[in-house]
Amino acid sequence: MGQVAKFWQPRPAKGPDSTSSMPGFAEFAEPGWAKAAMSFQVTAADGGAFVVAETRVHTTDSGARRRFAPYWLLIRIGGAGFIRLEMLRAVARRAERPEKG
């Protein structure tokens, strides 16, 4: 999944509607924005599975990179780890719940 936004703003501005499609996201290059993509990979392992989450960010110009850097530092220091733990807990709850039917 991916999103174009100005993540560093108190109320992040979302990118144009055209960026909600994969081609639109990939082609978007308007200055002043950041493009963030997150992926999850699940690999079977003995008695369970490994879950890997990856986030990549590309800014569309140097000005956006300068504005994004302090935001990303704050996220990396405190928010990213917490968000990932919450996501992994949700994955575990769903994976471990009994099957219906």
C-alpha positions as CSV (number, residue, x, y, z in Angstrom):
1,M,0.0,0.0,0.0
2,G,1.2,3.5,-0.7
3,Q,0.2,7.1,-0.2
4,V,1.3,10.5,-1.4
5,A,1.1,13.2,1.3
6,K,2.8,16.0,3.1
7,F,3.2,13.9,6.2
8,W,5.1,16.6,8.1
9,Q,2.1,19.0,8.4
10,P,0.0,18.9,11.6
11,R,-2.9,17.7,9.4
12,P,-1.1,15.9,6.5
13,A,-2.4,17.0,3.1
14,K,-3.2,14.0,1.0
15,G,-1.9,13.8,-2.6
16,P,-4.1,14.1,-5.6
17,D,-6.8,11.4,-6.2
18,S,-4.8,10.2,-9.2
19,T,-2.1,8.9,-6.8
20,S,-4.5,6.3,-5.4
21,S,-3.9,4.0,-8.3
22,M,-0.6,2.1,-8.7
23,P,0.3,3.8,-12.0
24,G,-0.7,7.3,-10.6
25,F,1.4,6.7,-7.5
26,A,4.4,5.5,-9.4
27,E,4.3,8.4,-11.9
28,F,3.6,11.2,-9.5
29,A,6.5,13.6,-9.3
30,E,5.1,17.1,-8.4
31,P,7.6,18.9,-6.1
32,G,6.8,19.3,-2.4
33,W,5.5,15.9,-1.6
34,A,6.5,12.5,-0.1
35,K,5.6,9.1,-1.4
36,A,5.4,6.4,1.2
37,A,4.9,2.7,0.6
38,M,4.5,-0.1,3.1
39,S,4.7,-3.8,2.4
40,F,4.2,-6.9,4.5
41,Q,5.8,-10.3,3.7
42,V,4.8,-13.5,5.5
43,T,7.1,-16.5,5.3
44,A,6.2,-19.9,6.7
45,A,8.5,-21.2,9.4
46,D,8.6,-24.3,11.7
47,G,5.5,-23.9,13.9
48,G,4.6,-20.5,12.7
49,A,5.6,-17.7,10.4
50,F,7.9,-14.7,10.0
51,V,6.2,-11.4,9.3
52,V,8.4,-8.6,7.8
53,A,7.1,-5.0,7.5
54,E,9.0,-2.5,5.4
55,T,8.4,1.2,4.8
56,R,10.0,3.2,2.1
57,V,9.7,6.9,1.5
58,H,10.7,9.0,-1.5
59,T,10.4,12.8,-1.5
60,T,9.8,14.5,-4.8
61,D,12.3,17.3,-4.3
62,S,15.0,18.5,-1.9
63,G,12.6,21.0,-0.1
64,A,10.2,18.1,0.7
65,R,13.2,16.0,1.9
66,R,14.2,18.8,4.3
67,R,10.7,19.2,5.7
68,F,10.2,15.4,5.9
69,A,13.5,14.6,7.7
70,P,12.5,15.9,11.2
71,Y,9.1,14.2,11.0
72,W,10.7,10.9,10.1
73,L,13.2,11.2,12.9
74,L,10.4,11.6,15.4
75,I,8.6,8.6,13.9
76,R,11.7,6.4,14.0
77,I,12.5,7.4,17.6
78,G,9.1,6.6,19.0
79,G,6.2,6.1,16.7
80,A,7.4,3.5,14.1
81,G,8.2,0.9,16.6
82,F,4.9,1.3,18.5
83,I,2.9,1.3,15.2
84,R,4.7,-1.9,14.1
85,L,4.0,-3.7,17.4
86,E,0.4,-2.8,17.2
87,M,0.1,-4.1,13.6
88,L,1.9,-7.3,14.6
89,R,-0.4,-7.8,17.5
90,A,-3.4,-7.3,15.2
91,V,-1.9,-9.9,12.8
92,A,-1.4,-12.3,15.6
93,R,-4.9,-11.9,16.9
94,R,-6.4,-12.6,13.5
95,A,-4.1,-15.5,12.8
96,E,-4.7,-17.2,16.1
97,R,-8.5,-16.8,16.2
98,P,-10.5,-20.0,15.7
99,E,-11.8,-20.7,12.3
100,K,-15.5,-20.3,11.7
101,G,-17.6,-23.1,10.4
